[in-house]
Amino acid sequence: MERYQAAILDADFAIRVGQTEVINVIGELLPQFCTTLYVHRYVFENEILFPPLVRQRITALIEAGLAAIVDREYIERQGDSLAAAVYDETVQLLGSVDPDTKVRGKNWGEVVSLALAKAMNIPVFLSDESGAQSLVDEYLNLSEEMPEAAGNILVVRVRDFVAWMRDKGLPRKQGRVLWIAAGKPRDGFDRIWPPGTPAKR
């Protein structure tokens, strides 16, 4: 199965998949899913607050060199003025899409995370927001017909991550634990991962 170069983590996804103590999704599975996991500083400091276990597991990844806290200042330190401009323009664009979006309030974590993904060419946004892919396709992606095209952002929701676990050949029981811990309807799991499904190699 494909291992992505990088992904950026949204608060809703982190909390849903990270709150179970039965399996360490953040510490053990996300490093198999992507080489580097990014979290916007605003999201880490203001939205991923509870349960403490989620922050602890992200912090452990940072200490292991597998994750990084990033923001606009991070881009500036890289000396990439073009990426900084892309970040600013994307924040302005996405911030104007929904009139309810507030700076450091509603939708802000999603806005700044997607702006970083666009500026840094991060191909995956880990988010369980139902309308996130439509938003990305309409305002950020270059080609809906070619979702894997360079510069495009793929939104991976909990159901997509469970499908990735299935295709990777991980234990079905782990997928089910994650699905239920994330608050998903129990009957929905069997539709994604039917009993006896062979792993894709």
C-alpha positions as CSV (number, residue, x, y, z in Angstrom):
1,M,0.0,0.0,0.0
2,E,1.1,3.6,-0.7
3,R,2.8,5.5,2.1
4,Y,2.3,9.2,1.7
5,Q,5.2,11.6,2.0
6,A,3.3,13.8,4.3
7,A,-0.1,14.6,5.8
8,I,-1.6,17.4,8.0
9,L,-3.8,16.5,10.9
10,D,-7.1,18.2,11.8
11,A,-8.4,18.3,15.3
12,D,-11.6,16.3,14.7
13,F,-9.7,13.4,13.1
14,A,-7.0,13.4,15.8
15,I,-9.5,13.3,18.6
16,R,-11.7,10.6,17.0
17,V,-9.0,8.2,16.2
18,G,-6.7,9.0,19.1
19,Q,-9.0,8.7,22.0
20,T,-9.0,4.9,22.2
21,E,-6.4,3.3,24.5
22,V,-6.9,-0.1,22.8
23,I,-4.8,0.8,19.7
24,N,-2.4,3.6,19.3
25,V,-3.5,5.0,15.9
26,I,-1.5,8.2,16.2
27,G,1.7,6.6,17.4
28,E,1.7,3.4,15.5
29,L,-0.5,3.6,12.5
30,L,-0.1,7.2,11.3
31,P,3.7,6.7,10.9
32,Q,2.8,3.8,8.5
33,F,0.4,6.0,6.6
34,C,2.8,8.9,6.1
35,T,6.5,9.7,6.4
36,T,5.9,13.0,8.2
37,L,2.8,14.1,10.1
38,Y,2.2,17.9,10.4
39,V,-0.1,19.7,12.8
40,H,-0.7,23.4,12.5
41,R,0.3,25.2,15.7
42,Y,-3.1,26.8,16.1
43,V,-4.8,23.4,16.0
44,F,-2.3,21.8,18.4
45,E,-2.5,24.6,21.0
46,N,-6.1,25.5,20.8
47,E,-8.2,22.6,19.4
48,I,-6.4,19.4,20.4
49,L,-6.8,19.8,24.1
50,F,-8.8,16.8,25.3
51,P,-8.4,14.0,25.9
52,P,-4.8,14.5,27.1
53,L,-3.8,11.1,25.5
54,V,-4.1,12.6,22.0
55,R,-1.7,15.4,22.8
56,Q,0.7,12.9,24.5
57,R,0.8,10.7,21.4
58,I,1.3,13.6,19.0
59,T,4.1,14.9,21.3
60,A,5.7,11.5,21.3
61,L,5.8,11.5,17.5
62,I,7.3,15.0,17.5
63,E,10.0,13.8,19.9
64,A,10.7,10.8,17.6
65,G,11.1,13.1,14.6
66,L,8.0,11.7,12.9
67,A,5.8,14.8,13.3
68,A,6.2,18.6,13.4
69,I,4.2,21.6,14.6
70,V,4.1,24.1,11.8
71,D,2.7,27.5,11.0
72,R,3.3,30.6,8.8
73,E,6.5,31.4,10.8
74,Y,7.8,27.9,10.0
75,I,7.4,28.6,6.3
76,E,9.2,32.0,6.7
77,R,12.1,30.3,8.5
78,Q,12.5,28.1,5.4
79,G,13.1,31.3,3.4
80,D,10.3,30.4,1.0
81,S,8.5,33.7,0.3
82,L,6.3,32.2,-2.5
83,A,5.0,29.5,-0.1
84,A,4.3,32.2,2.5
85,A,2.3,34.2,-0.1
86,V,0.4,31.1,-1.1
87,Y,-0.4,30.5,2.6
88,D,-1.7,34.1,3.1
89,E,-3.8,34.0,-0.1
90,T,-5.3,30.6,0.8
91,V,-6.2,31.8,4.3
92,Q,-7.9,34.8,2.8
93,L,-9.7,32.7,0.2
94,L,-11.0,30.0,2.5
95,G,-11.8,32.4,5.3
96,S,-14.3,34.2,3.0
97,V,-16.1,31.0,1.8
98,D,-18.3,30.6,4.9
99,P,-19.5,33.8,6.5
100,D,-19.5,32.0,9.9
101,T,-15.8,31.4,9.8
102,K,-14.0,33.4,12.5
103,V,-10.3,34.1,13.0
104,R,-9.3,31.9,15.9
105,G,-12.9,30.7,16.0
106,K,-15.2,28.5,14.0
107,N,-13.6,26.7,11.0
108,W,-10.2,28.4,11.7
109,G,-8.3,25.2,12.3
110,E,-9.5,23.8,9.0
111,V,-8.7,27.0,7.2
112,V,-5.1,27.4,8.4
113,S,-4.4,23.6,8.0
114,L,-5.5,23.6,4.4
115,A,-3.5,26.8,3.8
116,L,-0.4,25.0,5.0
117,A,-1.2,22.0,3.0
118,K,-1.5,24.2,-0.1
119,A,1.7,26.2,0.6
120,M,3.8,23.2,1.5
121,N,2.5,20.8,-1.1
122,I,1.2,18.4,1.6
123,P,-0.9,15.9,-0.3
124,V,-3.2,14.6,2.5
125,F,-5.5,16.4,4.9
126,L,-6.6,14.0,7.7
127,S,-10.1,15.4,8.6
128,D,-13.5,13.9,9.3
129,E,-15.4,17.0,8.1
130,S,-18.0,15.8,5.6
131,G,-17.7,18.7,3.2
132,A,-13.9,19.1,3.3
133,Q,-13.2,17.4,0.0
134,S,-15.8,19.4,-1.9
135,L,-14.3,22.6,-0.4
136,V,-10.8,21.6,-1.5
137,D,-11.9,20.5,-4.9
138,E,-13.8,23.7,-5.6
139,Y,-11.2,26.2,-4.3
140,L,-7.8,24.5,-4.1
141,N,-7.4,21.5,-6.3
142,L,-6.2,21.9,-9.9
143,S,-8.0,18.8,-11.3
144,E,-10.9,16.9,-9.9
145,E,-10.5,14.4,-12.7
146,M,-6.9,13.6,-11.5
147,P,-7.1,13.6,-7.7
148,E,-3.5,12.4,-7.4
149,A,-2.2,15.2,-9.6
150,A,0.7,17.2,-8.1
151,G,-0.6,20.0,-5.9
152,N,-3.9,18.4,-5.2
153,I,-5.0,17.7,-1.7
154,L,-6.8,14.5,-0.8
155,V,-9.1,14.6,2.3
156,V,-8.8,11.3,4.2
157,R,-11.8,10.8,6.6
158,V,-12.1,8.1,9.3
159,R,-13.8,5.7,6.8
160,D,-11.0,6.2,4.3
161,F,-8.4,5.5,7.0
162,V,-10.3,2.3,8.0
163,A,-10.3,1.3,4.3
164,W,-6.5,1.9,4.2
165,M,-6.1,-0.3,7.2
166,R,-8.1,-3.0,5.4
167,D,-6.1,-2.8,2.3
168,K,-2.9,-2.8,4.2
169,G,-3.8,-6.2,5.7
170,L,-4.1,-5.0,9.3
171,P,-6.4,-6.9,11.7
172,R,-10.1,-6.3,11.1
173,K,-10.6,-6.2,14.8
174,Q,-8.4,-3.1,15.0
175,G,-10.4,-1.4,12.4
176,R,-13.6,-2.2,14.2
177,V,-12.2,-0.8,17.5
178,L,-11.2,2.4,15.7
179,W,-14.5,2.7,14.0
180,I,-16.6,2.4,17.2
181,A,-14.2,4.6,19.2
182,A,-14.7,7.3,16.6
183,G,-18.4,7.2,17.2
184,K,-19.4,5.7,13.9
185,P,-22.5,3.6,13.5
186,R,-21.7,-0.1,14.0
187,D,-23.5,-1.3,10.9
188,G,-21.4,1.0,8.7
189,F,-18.2,-0.8,9.5
190,D,-19.2,-4.1,7.7
191,R,-20.0,-2.1,4.6
192,I,-16.4,-0.8,4.5
193,W,-14.7,-4.0,5.7
194,P,-17.0,-7.0,5.2
195,P,-16.0,-10.2,7.1
196,G,-13.5,-12.3,5.2
197,T,-12.3,-9.4,3.0
198,P,-8.8,-10.4,1.6
199,A,-6.1,-7.7,1.9
200,K,-5.0,-6.0,-1.2
201,R,-1.3,-6.5,-2.0
